[in-house]
């Protein structure tokens, strides 16, 4: 039983990470297209600075935290009768 529960939890984590990564990628692409539409980014961050600024996003707990937020937001919108974006 514990093995089955563990597998289910691992699958849920994997699905959450995959969906959240796709949502974040879509948002990043949207921002990039907006920036390009306004002439592009004037001066992108150098690699060492960007690695330091975004290091926290490489941790799986960050992505799972974002997943939990997306689930809460979706449930709240459904309860209010709104459409889920």
C-alpha positions as CSV (number, residue, x, y, z in Angstrom):
1,X,0.0,0.0,0.0
2,X,2.8,2.4,0.9
3,X,4.5,1.7,-2.4
4,X,1.2,2.5,-4.3
5,X,0.7,5.7,-2.4
6,X,4.3,6.7,-2.9
7,X,4.0,6.1,-6.7
8,X,0.8,8.1,-6.8
9,X,2.4,11.0,-4.9
10,X,5.4,10.9,-7.3
11,X,3.1,10.9,-10.3
12,X,1.2,13.9,-8.9
13,X,4.5,15.7,-8.4
14,X,5.6,14.9,-11.9
15,X,2.3,16.1,-13.4
16,X,2.4,19.2,-11.3
17,X,6.0,20.0,-12.3
18,X,5.2,19.4,-16.0
19,X,2.1,21.5,-16.1
20,X,3.7,24.3,-14.1
21,X,6.8,24.3,-16.3
22,X,4.5,24.6,-19.4
23,X,2.5,27.5,-17.9
24,X,5.7,29.3,-16.9
25,X,7.2,28.8,-20.4
26,X,4.0,30.1,-22.0
27,X,4.2,33.2,-19.7
28,X,7.9,33.8,-20.5
29,X,7.2,33.5,-24.2
30,X,4.4,36.0,-23.9
31,X,6.6,38.5,-22.1
32,X,9.4,37.9,-24.7
33,X,7.0,38.6,-27.6
34,X,5.7,41.8,-25.8
35,X,9.3,43.0,-25.3
36,X,10.2,42.2,-28.9
37,X,7.1,44.2,-30.0
38,X,8.4,47.2,-28.2
39,X,11.9,47.0,-29.6
40,X,13.4,44.2,-27.5
41,X,15.3,44.2,-24.3
42,X,17.8,47.0,-24.0
43,X,20.4,45.2,-22.0
44,X,19.8,41.6,-21.0
45,X,21.4,40.4,-17.7
46,X,24.8,38.9,-18.1
47,X,24.8,35.1,-17.5
48,X,26.3,35.2,-14.0
49,X,23.8,37.8,-12.8
50,X,20.8,35.9,-14.3
51,X,22.0,32.6,-12.8
52,X,22.1,34.3,-9.4
53,X,18.8,36.1,-9.8
54,X,16.9,33.0,-10.9
55,X,18.7,30.3,-8.9
56,X,15.7,29.8,-6.7
57,X,13.6,28.7,-9.7
58,X,15.8,25.7,-10.3
59,X,14.6,24.0,-7.1
60,X,11.7,21.6,-7.5
61,X,10.0,23.0,-4.4
62,X,9.7,26.4,-6.2
63,X,7.8,24.8,-9.1
64,X,5.6,22.7,-6.8
65,X,4.8,25.8,-4.9
66,X,3.7,27.5,-8.1
67,X,1.7,24.4,-8.9
68,X,-0.2,24.6,-5.6
69,X,-0.9,28.2,-6.3
70,X,-2.3,27.4,-9.8
71,X,-4.6,24.7,-8.3
72,X,-5.8,27.0,-5.6
73,X,-6.5,29.8,-8.1
74,X,-8.4,27.4,-10.4
75,X,-10.5,26.1,-7.6
76,X,-11.3,29.6,-6.4
77,X,-12.4,30.7,-9.9
78,X,-14.6,27.6,-10.2
79,X,-16.2,28.3,-6.9
80,X,-17.0,31.9,-8.0
81,X,-18.5,30.6,-11.2
82,X,-15.8,32.2,-13.3
83,X,-14.0,30.7,-16.2
84,X,-10.5,29.3,-15.8
85,X,-8.0,30.9,-18.0
